[in-house]
Amino acid sequence: MIYCTATNNGDKLKDMGTIQNICNNIYSLMQQKGIKSVSQLAREIGCSATTIYNITSQTNKNPSIETIKMLADYFDVSIDQFVRANCVMQSSQKLRTCPLINQDQISDFYLQTLDYSSIKVTEIANQNLSDQAFAIRLSQDIQPYHRNNILIFDTLNIDTIAFPTLCVIKSAADFDITQLYQIDQQLYIKENYGLLHKKERLIPAQEHYSQFELIAALIEVKFYN
C-alpha cells in the first residue's frame, strides 16, 4: 500500500485510510502520554491548536509531511509507524463507544425524550472524550462533510476548542449544526448576503440565533460513502 506521495507543492498524505490511521494514532499516543486535549498537544509541540485539530477532525485531509514529522518526533515514533494502523497496542484497553443518533434526533436526544432502546452506538478513537460525547450521522451535506459521515461531538470548555469548527448549538427555535468562529472571545457565524447571496461576512452568533447556547464541539469524524 502507498501511504504518501510527493507533489509539486511538497509532500502530502493523500490516502483516506492513512488519515484515519493518523487520527486514531494521535489519540492513542495522547492517552499514553497523559495529554488531555488537542490544545495541550499543540502547546507541547509548539504549533497552533487549529493545525492539530484540523487533522484529528479530518477537516484537513492532506496534512503536510512537515506536520506529520513534528508529531511523530514528539511521540518518538517513525513516520512509517505513525501513518499505519495500531501504532499503539491497545489490546488491554476497553473499547470506548458513544451514542449514535440521526441528525433529526438531536433535540430529542438533548432533551432526553428519545427512545434510548433504539439508539445505536459507534466506536470512539479518542479515549479522552467525556461521558457526554455523542455521534451524529449526517442526513445531508454540511461542508466539508457529506451525507452519512459520522461526526462525533463532545461538551468542552470553550477555552479548549480550536475554532473555527463545527458545533452543535441550541437556540429558541431548535438545535442546529453550524460552523462557529471566535474573534476576541466572541462567537460568530458566516452569513451569505448581497446579490444572489454570493458575498460572505461574519456576524455575532447571538445576533443570528435567539437564546444562543453552545452545546458541543466536533472532535472526531468517520467517513462513509
KEKE-3310 file (N, C-alpha, C; in steps of 0.2 Angstrom, whole numbers, plus 5000, padded with zeros to 4 digits):
npx = (5004:5002:5007:5011:5013:5023:5021:5020:5019:5025:5027:5013:5000:4989:4980:4964:4962:4975:4974:4964:4970:4981:4974:4968:4980:4985:4976:4978:4991:4992:4984:4993:5003:4997:4990:4977:4970:4968:4972:4982:4991:4995:5002:5012:5020:5023:5015:5000:4984:4974:4979:4983:4970:4963:4968:4965:4951:4949:4946:4957:4962:4974:4987:5003:5019:5029:5021:5017:5029:5033:5024:5026:5039:5038:5031:5039:5040:5042:5039:5033:5028:5018:5009:5003:4990:4986:4997:4999:4998:4983:4976:4974:4965:4949:4936:4930:4914:4901:4884:4875:4866:4853:4853:4841:4837:4843:4837:4828:4837:4845:4836:4832:4821:4821:4819:4829:4831:4832:4843:4859:4876:4893:4910:4924:4938:4946:4951:4949:4938:4923:4910:4899:4900:4894:4888:4883:4875:4875:4862:4862:4872:4885:4896:4914:4909:4899:4884:4879:4892:4899:4899:4907:4904:4908:4905:4914:4925:4925:4937:4946:4942:4946:4944:4941:4926:4915:4900:4887:4873:4861:4846:4832:4823:4827:4838:4855:4868:4882:4895:4906:4915:4928:4932:4941:4936:4922:4909:4905:4896:4895:4888:4879:4876:4870:4869:4862:4867:4881:4891:4901:4900:4905:4895:4889:4885:4875:4867:4861:4855:4842:4842:4855:4865:4880:4882:4890:4906:4914:4924:4929:4929:4921:4922:4911:4904)
npy = (4994:5011:5025:5038:5052:5062:5079:5094:5104:5100:5087:5077:5069:5057:5046:5041:5031:5032:5044:5042:5033:5040:5050:5041:5036:5048:5051:5039:5040:5052:5048:5039:5047:5055:5066:5078:5085:5092:5105:5106:5097:5104:5115:5108:5103:5115:5121:5128:5126:5124:5119:5105:5101:5102:5091:5080:5081:5078:5088:5093:5084:5082:5083:5091:5083:5089:5093:5080:5074:5082:5079:5065:5064:5070:5061:5051:5041:5032:5040:5031:5021:5030:5033:5021:5008:5005:5010:5011:4998:4992:4982:4979:4989:4995:4995:5011:5018:5028:5036:5035:5045:5051:5065:5072:5069:5076:5086:5078:5069:5078:5083:5072:5064:5055:5038:5027:5014:5012:5018:5017:5013:5019:5017:5025:5034:5043:5041:5050:5057:5064:5057:5062:5063:5061:5055:5060:5055:5061:5068:5075:5085:5094:5106:5104:5091:5076:5068:5054:5054:5052:5062:5066:5073:5083:5089:5103:5114:5131:5137:5127:5123:5123:5135:5140:5129:5115:5115:5110:5118:5127:5135:5147:5142:5129:5115:5115:5112:5120:5130:5138:5153:5161:5177:5188:5182:5182:5173:5169:5167:5162:5172:5173:5186:5200:5202:5188:5181:5179:5185:5184:5186:5188:5187:5191:5176:5177:5187:5181:5169:5167:5166:5160:5145:5136:5119:5108:5103:5098:5084:5072:5063:5051:5044:5039:5031)
npz = (5000:4996:5006:5006:4995:4983:4979:4968:4977:4988:5000:5003:5012:5006:5006:5011:5021:5027:5034:5043:5051:5056:5063:5073:5079:5084:5095:5103:5106:5113:5124:5130:5134:5143:5139:5138:5129:5112:5112:5122:5117:5106:5112:5118:5107:5100:5090:5081:5089:5080:5068:5073:5077:5065:5058:5067:5067:5054:5045:5038:5025:5020:5026:5029:5026:5035:5046:5050:5053:5064:5073:5074:5078:5091:5098:5098:5088:5072:5055:5047:5056:5062:5052:5050:5054:5071:5079:5092:5104:5109:5116:5129:5133:5136:5124:5119:5117:5110:5110:5095:5085:5073:5062:5064:5077:5086:5095:5103:5109:5116:5125:5132:5128:5119:5113:5120:5119:5105:5101:5093:5094:5092:5089:5097:5094:5101:5117:5127:5128:5135:5146:5140:5127:5110:5094:5078:5064:5048:5038:5028:5017:5026:5024:5027:5026:5022:5017:5028:5033:5050:5063:5078:5093:5108:5124:5128:5137:5132:5131:5127:5114:5097:5087:5069:5070:5068:5077:5089:5092:5102:5100:5103:5094:5089:5088:5080:5068:5065:5058:5069:5073:5081:5088:5097:5109:5106:5099:5082:5066:5049:5036:5021:5009:4999:4981:4974:4985:4986:4992:5008:5026:5043:5057:5074:5083:5093:5088:5077:5081:5092:5110:5110:5113:5116:5113:5110:5103:5088:5087:5082:5066:5056:5040:5028:5013)
capx = (5000:5006:5005:5011:5016:5026:5018:5024:5018:5028:5025:5007:4997:4983:4976:4960:4964:4980:4972:4960:4976:4984:4969:4967:4986:4986:4973:4981:4998:4990:4982:4999:5007:4993:4988:4970:4966:4972:4976:4988:4996:4998:5007:5018:5024:5024:5011:4993:4979:4970:4983:4982:4963:4961:4970:4961:4944:4949:4945:4962:4963:4980:4992:5010:5024:5032:5017:5017:5035:5033:5020:5029:5045:5036:5028:5045:5039:5044:5033:5030:5023:5013:5003:5000:4985:4988:5003:5000:4994:4978:4973:4972:4960:4942:4934:4925:4908:4896:4878:4875:4859:4852:4853:4834:4836:4847:4833:4825:4842:4847:4830:4831:4815:4822:4818:4835:4832:4833:4849:4864:4882:4899:4917:4927:4946:4949:4949:4949:4932:4919:4904:4893:4901:4889:4889:4878:4875:4873:4857:4863:4879:4887:4903:4916:4907:4894:4878:4881:4898:4898:4903:4907:4904:4909:4904:4921:4926:4926:4944:4949:4940:4950:4940:4934:4925:4908:4897:4880:4871:4854:4843:4825:4819:4828:4845:4857:4875:4884:4902:4907:4922:4929:4936:4941:4932:4915:4907:4902:4894:4896:4882:4879:4872:4871:4866:4862:4870:4887:4896:4901:4903:4904:4890:4889:4880:4869:4863:4858:4851:4839:4844:4860:4869:4884:4881:4896:4911:4917:4930:4931:4925:4921:4920:4907:4902)
capy = (5000:5018:5029:5045:5054:5068:5083:5100:5108:5097:5080:5077:5062:5058:5041:5042:5026:5034:5050:5039:5030:5046:5052:5036:5036:5054:5050:5034:5042:5057:5045:5036:5052:5058:5073:5078:5089:5094:5112:5104:5094:5109:5118:5104:5103:5122:5124:5130:5120:5123:5114:5098:5100:5100:5084:5075:5081:5076:5093:5094:5078:5082:5087:5091:5079:5093:5092:5073:5073:5085:5074:5058:5066:5072:5054:5046:5035:5034:5042:5025:5019:5035:5033:5014:5007:5002:5012:5009:4992:4994:4976:4979:4994:4994:4999:5016:5019:5033:5035:5037:5047:5054:5072:5075:5067:5080:5089:5073:5067:5083:5084:5066:5062:5050:5031:5025:5007:5012:5021:5013:5016:5019:5017:5032:5033:5047:5038:5055:5060:5063:5053:5066:5063:5058:5055:5061:5053:5067:5066:5080:5088:5100:5107:5100:5084:5073:5063:5048:5054:5052:5067:5064:5079:5082:5095:5105:5121:5135:5138:5121:5122:5126:5137:5138:5122:5114:5114:5109:5124:5127:5142:5146:5138:5122:5113:5116:5111:5126:5132:5144:5156:5165:5183:5192:5179:5182:5168:5172:5163:5165:5173:5175:5192:5203:5199:5180:5179:5177:5188:5181:5190:5185:5191:5188:5171:5179:5191:5177:5165:5169:5162:5155:5141:5131:5113:5103:5104:5092:5081:5066:5061:5045:5045:5034:5033)
capz = (5000:4996:5011:5004:4988:4983:4974:4967:4982:4994:5001:5006:5013:5002:5007:5017:5026:5031:5038:5049:5055:5059:5069:5079:5082:5089:5101:5107:5109:5118:5130:5133:5137:5148:5136:5139:5124:5107:5113:5126:5112:5102:5116:5119:5101:5098:5084:5083:5090:5074:5064:5075:5077:5058:5057:5071:5065:5047:5041:5033:5023:5016:5031:5026:5029:5040:5052:5052:5056:5070:5078:5075:5083:5098:5101:5097:5083:5065:5051:5044:5061:5063:5047:5049:5059:5078:5081:5100:5105:5114:5117:5136:5134:5135:5119:5120:5112:5112:5107:5088:5083:5067:5063:5066:5083:5091:5100:5107:5112:5121:5130:5135:5126:5114:5115:5121:5117:5098:5099:5091:5097:5087:5092:5098:5094:5106:5123:5132:5127:5141:5145:5137:5120:5106:5087:5073:5057:5044:5034:5022:5017:5029:5021:5021:5027:5017:5020:5031:5038:5057:5067:5085:5097:5115:5128:5130:5139:5126:5130:5124:5107:5092:5082:5068:5070:5068:5084:5090:5096:5104:5100:5105:5089:5088:5088:5074:5067:5062:5059:5073:5073:5088:5087:5103:5114:5104:5093:5075:5061:5042:5033:5014:5008:4993:4975:4974:4991:4984:4997:5015:5031:5049:5061:5080:5083:5097:5084:5072:5085:5098:5115:5108:5118:5113:5117:5110:5098:5084:5090:5078:5060:5052:5033:5025:5007)
cpx = (5004:5003:5006:5015:5019:5022:5022:5024:5021:5025:5018:5004:4990:4978:4971:4961:4970:4978:4968:4965:4979:4980:4969:4974:4987:4983:4976:4987:4997:4988:4988:5003:5003:4991:4981:4967:4971:4976:4982:4993:4999:5003:5013:5023:5026:5021:5004:4989:4975:4973:4982:4974:4960:4963:4965:4953:4943:4946:4950:4964:4970:4986:4999:5014:5028:5028:5017:5023:5036:5030:5024:5036:5044:5034:5034:5043:5041:5038:5029:5025:5017:5007:5000:4995:4989:4995:5005:4995:4989:4973:4970:4967:4953:4939:4929:4920:4905:4890:4878:4867:4859:4852:4846:4832:4839:4843:4831:4831:4844:4842:4828:4824:4815:4822:4825:4836:4833:4839:4855:4871:4888:4905:4920:4935:4949:4946:4948:4942:4927:4913:4898:4894:4895:4890:4883:4879:4872:4867:4857:4870:4880:4894:4908:4914:4901:4889:4881:4888:4895:4902:4902:4909:4905:4908:4911:4920:4928:4933:4948:4947:4944:4946:4944:4932:4917:4906:4890:4878:4863:4851:4835:4821:4820:4836:4848:4865:4877:4892:4903:4915:4922:4934:4935:4936:4924:4914:4903:4900:4895:4889:4883:4874:4874:4868:4867:4866:4877:4893:4895:4903:4901:4900:4890:4884:4874:4865:4858:4853:4848:4840:4849:4864:4873:4884:4887:4900:4913:4923:4933:4926:4926:4918:4917:4905:4894)
cpy = (5006:5022:5036:5046:5060:5072:5089:5104:5106:5090:5081:5070:5062:5052:5042:5037:5029:5040:5047:5036:5035:5049:5048:5036:5042:5053:5044:5036:5048:5053:5042:5041:5056:5065:5073:5081:5091:5101:5110:5101:5099:5113:5114:5104:5110:5123:5126:5125:5119:5118:5107:5097:5098:5093:5079:5075:5079:5081:5094:5086:5077:5086:5086:5086:5082:5092:5085:5072:5076:5081:5068:5059:5067:5065:5049:5040:5037:5036:5036:5021:5023:5034:5026:5013:5004:5004:5010:5003:4994:4988:4976:4985:4992:4998:5004:5017:5025:5033:5038:5039:5050:5062:5075:5072:5071:5083:5084:5070:5071:5083:5078:5063:5057:5043:5028:5018:5006:5015:5016:5016:5015:5020:5024:5030:5037:5044:5044:5059:5059:5059:5056:5066:5059:5059:5056:5059:5058:5064:5070:5083:5094:5101:5107:5092:5082:5069:5057:5048:5054:5057:5066:5071:5078:5089:5097:5112:5125:5136:5133:5119:5126:5128:5139:5131:5121:5113:5113:5115:5124:5134:5141:5142:5131:5121:5113:5114:5116:5127:5138:5146:5160:5171:5187:5189:5179:5177:5171:5166:5166:5166:5175:5181:5194:5200:5192:5177:5176:5179:5184:5186:5186:5190:5187:5182:5173:5184:5187:5172:5168:5164:5157:5152:5136:5125:5109:5105:5098:5090:5076:5065:5054:5046:5039:5036:5033)
cpz = (5000:5001:5010:4998:4988:4977:4973:4972:4989:4995:5005:5007:5010:5004:5012:5022:5031:5036:5044:5053:5059:5065:5075:5083:5087:5095:5106:5110:5114:5125:5134:5136:5142:5145:5135:5133:5118:5108:5117:5122:5108:5105:5117:5113:5098:5091:5086:5084:5084:5069:5066:5075:5070:5055:5060:5069:5058:5043:5036:5031:5019:5020:5028:5030:5035:5046:5055:5056:5063:5075:5080:5080:5090:5101:5101:5093:5076:5061:5049:5049:5062:5058:5046:5055:5066:5079:5088:5101:5111:5116:5125:5138:5132:5129:5121:5115:5114:5108:5099:5086:5076:5068:5065:5073:5089:5097:5105:5112:5118:5127:5133:5134:5121:5117:5115:5119:5109:5096:5098:5094:5091:5091:5092:5098:5099:5113:5129:5132:5134:5140:5142:5129:5116:5099:5083:5066:5052:5039:5027:5023:5022:5028:5027:5022:5023:5021:5022:5034:5045:5060:5074:5089:5104:5118:5131:5133:5133:5125:5127:5117:5102:5086:5076:5068:5070:5075:5083:5094:5097:5104:5103:5100:5089:5089:5081:5074:5063:5063:5063:5072:5079:5086:5094:5108:5112:5099:5088:5071:5054:5039:5026:5013:5001:4987:4975:4980:4990:4989:5004:5020:5038:5054:5068:5081:5087:5093:5079:5075:5091:5104:5113:5114:5114:5117:5116:5103:5094:5086:5085:5072:5058:5045:5031:5018:5007)
residu = (MET:ILE:TYR:CYS:THR:ALA:THR:ASN:ASN:GLY:ASP:LYS:LEU:LYS:ASP:MET:GLY:THR:ILE:GLN:ASN:ILE:CYS:ASN:ASN:ILE:TYR:SER:LEU:MET:GLN:GLN:LYS:GLY:ILE:LYS:SER:VAL:SER:GLN:LEU:ALA:ARG:GLU:ILE:GLY:CYS:SER:ALA:THR:THR:ILE:TYR:ASN:ILE:THR:SER:GLN:THR:ASN:LYS:ASN:PRO:SER:ILE:GLU:THR:ILE:LYS:MET:LEU:ALA:ASP:TYR:PHE:ASP:VAL:SER:ILE:ASP:GLN:PHE:VAL:ARG:ALA:ASN:CYS:VAL:MET:GLN:SER:SER:GLN:LYS:LEU:ARG:THR:CYS:PRO:LEU:ILE:ASN:GLN:ASP:GLN:ILE:SER:ASP:PHE:TYR:LEU:GLN:THR:LEU:ASP:TYR:SER:SER:ILE:LYS:VAL:THR:GLU:ILE:ALA:ASN:GLN:ASN:LEU:SER:ASP:GLN:ALA:PHE:ALA:ILE:ARG:LEU:SER:GLN:ASP:ILE:GLN:PRO:TYR:HIS:ARG:ASN:ASN:ILE:LEU:ILE:PHE:ASP:THR:LEU:ASN:ILE:ASP:THR:ILE:ALA:PHE:PRO:THR:LEU:CYS:VAL:ILE:LYS:SER:ALA:ALA:ASP:PHE:ASP:ILE:THR:GLN:LEU:TYR:GLN:ILE:ASP:GLN:GLN:LEU:TYR:ILE:LYS:GLU:ASN:TYR:GLY:LEU:LEU:HIS:LYS:LYS:GLU:ARG:LEU:ILE:PRO:ALA:GLN:GLU:HIS:TYR:SER:GLN:PHE:GLU:LEU:ILE:ALA:ALA:LEU:ILE:GLU:VAL:LYS:PHE:TYR:ASN)
# end
